[in-house]
C-alpha cells in the first residue's frame, strides 16, 4: 500500500495499492480543493504535483510508520 500526501492549506491524502494511483488520487483531490478555494487554474493533477510537490510512503499492510 502507498500513501501520497499533497500539502496545500489542507493535506490531500490518498491510499492506494500502487504508487502511481496514490499520487494521482492525492493530486486530483488537491486540484479539486484548489480550484474551489483559491485562484489556481491548473488543468491537470500532474501540474499540482509539479507546483506543490507530494510525498509518497510505502507501507506494508499491518505495519505502522511515523510520517
N, CA, C and O atoms as a DFTB+ gen file, in Angstrom:
268 C
 N C O
     1  1       0.842      -1.170       0.000
     2  2       0.000       0.000       0.000
     3  2       0.895       1.243       0.000
     4  3       1.996       1.246       0.551
     5  1       0.387       2.280      -0.630
     6  2       1.123       3.534      -0.712
     7  2       0.246       4.672      -0.212
     8  3      -0.958       4.703      -0.467
     9  1       0.858       5.599       0.496
    10  2       0.180       6.803       0.956
    11  2       0.848       7.983       0.264
    12  3       2.069       8.135       0.316
    13  1       0.042       8.815      -0.382
    14  2       0.545      10.040      -1.015
    15  2      -0.100      11.230      -0.327
    16  3      -1.287      11.204      -0.001
    17  1       0.688      12.273      -0.109
    18  2       0.194      13.482       0.542
    19  2       0.620      14.695      -0.274
    20  3       1.784      14.828      -0.650
    21  1      -0.340      15.576      -0.544
    22  2      -0.069      16.860      -1.185
    23  2      -0.418      17.931      -0.159
    24  3      -1.538      17.969       0.351
    25  1       0.545      18.799       0.140
    26  2       0.344      19.858       1.127
    27  2      -0.180      21.119       0.442
    28  3       0.516      21.733      -0.367
    29  1      -1.396      21.490       0.769
    30  2      -1.946      22.799       0.404
    31  2      -2.293      23.438       1.743
    32  3      -1.635      23.140       2.739
    33  1      -3.286      24.291       1.803
    34  2      -3.732      24.789       3.107
    35  2      -4.155      23.600       3.969
    36  3      -3.943      23.585       5.181
    37  1      -4.749      22.620       3.327
    38  2      -5.093      21.348       3.958
    39  2      -4.308      20.253       3.254
    40  3      -3.834      20.449       2.135
    41  1      -4.170      19.122       3.889
    42  2      -3.483      17.990       3.262
    43  2      -4.475      17.170       2.459
    44  3      -5.566      16.849       2.930
    45  1      -4.082      16.840       1.251
    46  2      -4.838      15.874       0.446
    47  2      -4.098      14.552       0.592
    48  3      -2.927      14.447       0.226
    49  1      -4.778      13.549       1.125
    50  2      -4.149      12.259       1.420
    51  2      -4.863      11.167       0.642
    52  3      -6.092      11.145       0.580
    53  1      -4.096      10.265       0.051
    54  2      -4.679       9.137      -0.679
    55  2      -3.915       7.866      -0.327
    56  3      -2.703       7.888      -0.114
    57  1      -4.640       6.777      -0.273
    58  2      -4.056       5.460      -0.034
    59  2      -4.467       4.569      -1.189
    60  3      -5.643       4.505      -1.546
    61  1      -3.495       3.880      -1.773
    62  2      -3.790       3.018      -2.918
    63  2      -2.795       1.862      -2.971
    64  3      -1.801       1.840      -2.246
    65  1      -3.085       0.914      -3.840
    66  2      -2.225      -0.253      -3.985
    67  2      -0.940       0.047      -4.746
    68  3       0.060      -0.645      -4.557
    69  1      -0.947       1.063      -5.601
    70  2       0.259       1.414      -6.342
    71  2       0.657       2.865      -6.049
    72  3      -0.176       3.692      -5.677
    73  1       1.930       3.148      -6.222
    74  2       2.435       4.499      -6.002
    75  2       1.785       5.486      -6.970
    76  3       1.398       6.587      -6.577
    77  1       1.672       5.095      -8.212
    78  2       1.091       5.989      -9.228
    79  2      -0.358       6.322      -8.917
    80  3      -0.788       7.461      -9.098
    81  1      -1.110       5.342      -8.452
    82  2      -2.526       5.573      -8.135
    83  2      -2.667       6.473      -6.914
    84  3      -3.521       7.359      -6.898
    85  1      -1.855       6.263      -5.907
    86  2      -1.910       7.116      -4.716
    87  2      -1.568       8.561      -5.073
    88  3      -2.245       9.489      -4.630
    89  1      -0.527       8.748      -5.866
    90  2      -0.141      10.094      -6.299
    91  2      -1.270      10.750      -7.081
    92  3      -1.625      11.901      -6.827
    93  1      -1.829      10.014      -8.028
    94  2      -2.898      10.570      -8.859
    95  2      -4.097      10.989      -8.009
    96  3      -4.629      12.085      -8.180
    97  1      -4.515      10.125      -7.103
    98  2      -5.679      10.422      -6.272
    99  2      -5.443      11.636      -5.371
   100  3      -6.320      12.491      -5.249
   101  1      -4.273      11.720      -4.740
   102  2      -3.973      12.858      -3.872
   103  2      -3.909      14.153      -4.668
   104  3      -4.419      15.184      -4.230
   105  1      -3.286      14.097      -5.833
   106  2      -3.173      15.302      -6.664
   107  2      -4.524      15.735      -7.210
   108  3      -4.790      16.933      -7.311
   109  1      -5.378      14.789      -7.561
   110  2      -6.717      15.137      -8.037
   111  2      -7.541      15.785      -6.923
   112  3      -8.265      16.748      -7.177
   113  1      -7.442      15.272      -5.696
   114  2      -8.180      15.864      -4.580
   115  2      -7.653      17.256      -4.276
   116  3      -8.436      18.169      -4.012
   117  1      -6.329      17.433      -4.309
   118  2      -5.749      18.756      -4.089
   119  2      -6.197      19.725      -5.181
   120  3      -6.529      20.874      -4.890
   121  1      -6.208      19.274      -6.425
   122  2      -6.656      20.114      -7.534
   123  2      -8.103      20.542      -7.343
   124  3      -8.444      21.701      -7.580
   125  1      -8.945      19.626      -6.922
   126  2     -10.355      19.943      -6.652
   127  2     -10.465      21.030      -5.584
   128  3     -11.212      21.995      -5.749
   129  1      -9.726      20.873      -4.501
   130  2      -9.745      21.877      -3.435
   131  2      -9.230      23.221      -3.947
   132  3      -9.862      24.253      -3.717
   133  1      -8.102      23.219      -4.631
   134  2      -7.502      24.468      -5.098
   135  2      -8.412      25.208      -6.066
   136  3      -8.512      26.433      -6.003
   137  1      -9.068      24.493      -6.949
   138  2      -9.982      25.139      -7.903
   139  2     -11.174      25.765      -7.192
   140  3     -11.654      26.822      -7.604
   141  1     -11.654      25.132      -6.135
   142  2     -12.834      25.627      -5.430
   143  2     -12.514      26.765      -4.463
   144  3     -13.378      27.596      -4.185
   145  1     -11.285      26.813      -3.947
   146  2     -10.997      27.721      -2.846
   147  2      -9.893      28.737      -3.095
   148  3      -9.701      29.639      -2.281
   149  1      -9.180      28.618      -4.172
   150  2      -8.088      29.544      -4.454
   151  2      -8.078      29.865      -5.943
   152  3      -8.762      29.226      -6.741
   153  1      -7.305      30.847      -6.285
   154  2      -7.164      31.178      -7.696
   155  2      -6.065      30.323      -8.304
   156  3      -4.935      30.776      -8.488
   157  1      -6.405      29.115      -8.605
   158  2      -5.463      28.170      -9.193
   159  2      -6.130      27.594     -10.424
   160  3      -7.182      26.963     -10.332
   161  1      -5.519      27.812     -11.571
   162  2      -6.187      27.454     -12.826
   163  2      -5.481      26.326     -13.562
   164  3      -5.563      26.237     -14.787
   165  1      -4.813      25.497     -12.851
   166  2      -4.126      24.381     -13.486
   167  2      -5.122      23.462     -14.169
   168  3      -6.278      23.356     -13.759
   169  1      -4.663      22.813     -15.197
   170  2      -5.524      21.910     -15.955
   171  2      -5.485      20.472     -15.458
   172  3      -6.468      19.742     -15.581
   173  1      -4.348      20.063     -14.894
   174  2      -4.198      18.648     -14.580
   175  2      -3.664      18.428     -13.168
   176  3      -3.073      19.319     -12.557
   177  1      -3.890      17.224     -12.673
   178  2      -3.346      16.831     -11.379
   179  2      -1.817      16.781     -11.434
   180  3      -1.156      17.014     -10.421
   181  1      -1.259      16.484     -12.587
   182  2       0.198      16.457     -12.742
   183  2       0.794      17.839     -12.502
   184  3       1.895      17.952     -11.965
   185  1       0.074      18.894     -12.896
   186  2       0.534      20.257     -12.619
   187  2       0.595      20.514     -11.117
   188  3       1.503      21.193     -10.638
   189  1      -0.366      19.977     -10.376
   190  2      -0.371      20.114      -8.918
   191  2       0.880      19.460      -8.341
   192  3       1.535      20.028      -7.467
   193  1       1.210      18.275      -8.826
   194  2       2.406      17.570      -8.350
   195  2       3.654      18.410      -8.585
   196  3       4.538      18.453      -7.729
   197  1       3.738      19.077      -9.733
   198  2       4.891      19.913     -10.046
   199  2       4.915      21.191      -9.218
   200  3       5.973      21.605      -8.743
   201  1       3.754      21.819      -9.042
   202  2       3.684      23.105      -8.348
   203  2       3.758      22.973      -6.825
   204  3       4.393      23.797      -6.166
   205  1       3.127      21.963      -6.268
   206  2       3.047      21.801      -4.817
   207  2       3.919      20.676      -4.282
   208  3       4.247      20.658      -3.096
   209  1       4.289      19.758      -5.127
   210  2       5.042      18.604      -4.675
   211  2       4.141      17.611      -3.961
   212  3       2.966      17.886      -3.717
   213  1       4.692      16.473      -3.635
   214  2       3.937      15.449      -2.913
   215  2       4.927      14.536      -2.213
   216  3       6.093      14.442      -2.594
   217  1       4.439      13.871      -1.190
   218  2       5.263      12.868      -0.528
   219  2       4.610      11.510      -0.740
   220  3       3.388      11.402      -0.842
   221  1       5.431      10.493      -0.804
   222  2       4.934       9.144      -1.068
   223  2       5.627       8.193      -0.106
   224  3       6.854       8.178      -0.002
   225  1       4.822       7.396       0.598
   226  2       5.346       6.442       1.558
   227  2       4.749       5.075       1.269
   228  3       3.542       4.942       1.067
   229  1       5.605       4.062       1.251
   230  2       5.124       2.698       1.064
   231  2       4.981       2.040       2.439
   232  3       5.888       2.103       3.268
   233  1       3.832       1.411       2.662
   234  2       3.565       0.711       3.915
   235  2       3.105      -0.701       3.632
   236  3       2.364      -0.951       2.682
   237  1       3.551      -1.614       4.462
   238  2       3.019      -2.967       4.387
   239  2       1.745      -3.010       5.207
   240  3       1.665      -2.376       6.260
   241  1       0.750      -3.745       4.743
   242  2      -0.491      -3.884       5.493
   243  2      -0.151      -4.543       6.832
   244  3       0.574      -5.536       6.889
   245  1      -0.690      -3.971       7.896
   246  2      -0.425      -4.486       9.227
   247  2       0.800      -3.867       9.878
   248  3       1.240      -4.339      10.927
   249  1       1.363      -2.815       9.280
   250  2       2.532      -2.159       9.854
   251  2       2.154      -0.741      10.246
   252  3       1.057      -0.273       9.941
   253  1       3.060      -0.068      10.917
   254  2       2.847       1.318      11.319
   255  2       4.126       2.103      11.077
   256  3       5.228       1.569      11.202
   257  1       3.969       3.381      10.728
   258  2       5.100       4.273      10.490
   259  2       4.791       5.628      11.078
   260  3       3.624       6.010      11.159
   261  1       5.787       6.353      11.483
   262  2       5.640       7.754      11.824
   263  2       5.915       8.538      10.559
   264  3       6.957       8.372       9.925
   265  1       4.982       9.389      10.198
   266  2       5.127      10.171       8.970
   267  2       5.224      11.649       9.342
   268  3       5.352      12.500       8.462
